[in-house]
Amino acid sequence: MTVPTPSSPQHGRSQPSQPYDPWAHHPPEGEGPGGPVDSAPPETPGRGELRDVLLVAFLVSLAGVALGLLWLWLAPRVPYISDGEKAYLRNGESQEAIGVDGTFALLALGVGAVTGLLVFLARRSGGMGMVIGLALGGLLGSVLAWRLGVWLGPGQDLSARAEAAGRGGVFDGPLELAATVALLCWPLAALATHLVATAFFGPRDPAPQPQPYPQWGPPPAP
């Protein structure tokens, strides 16, 4: 009489306790049951980004010299009349003062569009460093142009100039920017131009590959 021996697992492997369900959800590689697993800490801006910010801001702000000279050349003059001691606006309802601010704003918009396009052409791939440097350089360039135009324009001491002109004398008033909000025209125009150029002519990201659905798990071992 022979004693039956227990059956051993085929090829040394145990049979699965449950049937294989191909429709079961299996998290993709690198993702845990509760969601994605962060395998590395978030990236921080490196030295390259900081270098781009400083370099672009410096180069863009240099265009403020050209803007200041153009403003000094094209801005309308505000006439003053002297009574021998003090100076008064020759035309109380004169529009020259508004024209000074408008000229600066229009020139700043043009310079901003040019610098935004040049920065895009210099590096089509873009980056946060380029964008931040462009905005910062535009603001610094506007301030530089403003102060340069005031410095090179007619003198600021109206009393001294009124005495020098004599009673009834007419002279040009100092170049002033009453609406300082015009300083934002350059950076806003530069960012808008850079954004439009990047949207239409910038490099395209590769299209993501579609994931199979449902996410099939590995087949069971034979």
C-alpha positions in Angstrom: 0.0 0.0 0.0 1.5 3.3 -1.1 1.2 6.5 0.9 0.1 9.5 -1.3 2.5 12.4 -1.3 1.4 16.0 -1.2 1.7 17.8 -4.6 4.5 20.2 -4.8 4.2 23.7 -6.5 4.9 23.6 -10.2 8.3 24.9 -11.0 8.8 25.9 -7.4 6.1 28.7 -7.5 2.9 28.8 -5.6 -0.4 29.3 -7.5 -2.1 32.7 -7.0 -4.7 32.7 -4.2 -7.0 34.9 -6.3 -7.8 35.0 -10.0 -6.0 37.6 -12.0 -8.1 40.7 -12.6 -6.8 42.8 -15.5 -9.3 45.6 -14.7 -7.8 46.2 -11.3 -6.2 49.6 -10.8 -2.4 49.5 -10.5 -0.7 52.7 -9.7 1.9 53.7 -12.3 5.6 53.6 -11.6 6.6 56.4 -9.1 3.1 56.7 -7.7 1.9 55.3 -4.4 -1.6 54.3 -3.4 -2.3 57.8 -2.1 -1.0 59.6 -5.2 2.3 60.7 -6.6 5.4 60.1 -4.5 7.9 63.0 -4.5 11.2 61.4 -5.0 13.1 64.7 -5.0 12.7 68.1 -3.3 11.3 70.9 -5.4 13.8 72.7 -7.5 15.0 76.2 -6.5 16.2 78.9 -8.8 19.9 78.4 -9.4 22.7 80.7 -10.2 21.9 80.6 -13.9 18.4 82.2 -13.3 20.0 84.9 -11.2 22.6 85.6 -13.8 19.9 85.9 -16.5 18.0 88.4 -14.3 20.9 90.6 -13.7 22.3 90.5 -17.2 19.0 91.1 -19.0 18.0 93.9 -16.5 21.3 95.7 -17.1 21.3 95.5 -20.8 17.6 96.5 -21.1 18.0 99.4 -18.7 20.8 100.9 -21.0 18.1 101.7 -23.5 16.8 104.3 -21.0 19.5 106.6 -22.3 17.9 106.6 -25.8 14.5 107.0 -24.3 15.5 110.0 -22.2 17.1 111.7 -25.2 14.1 111.1 -27.4 11.8 112.4 -24.7 13.9 115.6 -24.4 13.9 116.1 -28.1 10.2 115.3 -28.9 8.4 116.5 -25.8 6.5 119.8 -26.2 7.8 122.8 -24.3 5.7 124.4 -21.5 6.0 128.2 -21.8 6.3 130.4 -18.7 6.1 134.2 -18.4 8.0 136.3 -15.9 7.0 139.3 -13.8 10.5 140.0 -12.9 10.5 137.8 -9.7 8.2 134.9 -10.3 7.2 132.7 -13.2 3.7 131.8 -14.3 2.2 129.6 -16.9 1.7 131.6 -20.0 -1.4 129.7 -20.9 -3.4 128.6 -17.9 -5.3 125.9 -19.9 -2.3 124.8 -21.9 -2.1 121.2 -23.0 1.7 121.1 -23.2 2.0 119.6 -19.8 -0.3 116.7 -20.8 1.7 116.3 -24.0 4.9 115.9 -22.0 3.5 112.9 -20.2 1.9 111.5 -23.3 5.1 111.7 -25.3 7.0 109.8 -22.6 4.3 107.1 -22.4 4.2 106.6 -26.2 8.0 106.5 -26.5 8.2 104.1 -23.5 5.6 101.8 -25.2 7.7 101.7 -28.4 11.0 101.1 -26.6 9.3 98.4 -24.5 8.0 96.6 -27.6 11.5 96.7 -29.2 13.3 95.4 -26.1 10.7 92.7 -25.5 11.2 91.4 -29.1 15.0 91.6 -28.8 15.0 89.6 -25.6 12.8 86.9 -27.2 15.1 86.7 -30.3 18.2 86.4 -28.1 16.7 83.4 -26.3 13.6 81.8 -27.7 13.4 79.2 -25.0 12.6 82.0 -22.5 12.7 81.3 -18.8 11.7 83.1 -15.6 15.1 84.8 -15.4 14.6 86.4 -18.8 11.1 87.6 -18.0 12.0 89.0 -14.6 15.1 90.7 -15.9 13.0 92.2 -18.8 10.4 93.7 -16.4 13.1 94.9 -14.0 15.2 96.4 -16.7 12.2 98.2 -18.2 11.4 99.8 -14.9 15.0 100.9 -14.3 15.3 102.2 -17.8 12.1 104.3 -17.4 13.5 105.9 -14.2 16.8 106.5 -15.9 15.1 108.1 -18.9 13.0 110.3 -16.7 15.8 111.6 -14.6 18.1 112.0 -17.6 15.5 114.1 -19.5 14.9 116.3 -16.4 18.6 116.8 -15.9 19.4 117.7 -19.5 16.2 119.8 -19.9 15.6 123.4 -18.9 16.6 124.5 -15.4 14.4 123.7 -12.4 14.9 127.0 -10.6 11.9 129.0 -11.9 12.6 132.0 -9.7 16.2 132.4 -10.9 15.1 132.0 -14.5 12.3 134.5 -14.1 14.7 137.1 -12.8 17.1 136.4 -15.6 14.2 136.7 -18.2 13.0 140.1 -16.8 9.5 141.4 -16.6 7.4 140.0 -19.4 10.0 137.6 -20.5 8.9 134.2 -21.8 11.0 131.0 -21.3 10.5 127.2 -21.5 9.6 125.5 -18.2 11.5 122.5 -16.9 10.8 119.0 -18.2 8.6 117.3 -15.7 6.7 114.0 -15.6 3.5 114.6 -13.7 1.9 111.2 -14.2 4.6 108.9 -12.8 2.4 105.9 -13.7 3.9 106.3 -17.2 7.0 104.7 -15.9 5.1 101.3 -16.1 4.5 101.6 -19.8 7.9 100.2 -20.8 7.9 97.1 -18.6 4.2 96.3 -19.5 4.8 96.7 -23.2 8.0 94.6 -23.0 6.3 91.8 -21.2 3.3 91.8 -23.5 5.5 91.7 -26.6 7.6 88.9 -25.2 4.5 86.9 -24.3 2.9 87.3 -27.7 6.2 86.4 -29.5 6.6 83.3 -27.3 3.0 82.2 -27.8 3.2 82.4 -31.6 6.9 81.7 -32.4 8.3 80.1 -29.3 9.3 76.4 -29.1 6.5 73.9 -28.6 6.6 71.3 -25.8 6.3 67.7 -27.0 2.8 66.3 -26.9 2.2 64.0 -24.0 1.8 60.3 -24.8 -1.6 58.9 -24.1 -1.8 56.5 -21.2 -3.5 53.2 -21.7 -6.8 52.9 -20.1 -7.5 51.0 -17.9 -4.0 50.7 -16.4 -3.3 47.0 -16.9 -1.2 45.3 -14.3 1.5 42.8 -15.0 0.3 39.4 -16.1 0.4 36.6 -13.5 3.3 34.3 -13.4 2.6 31.0 -15.1 
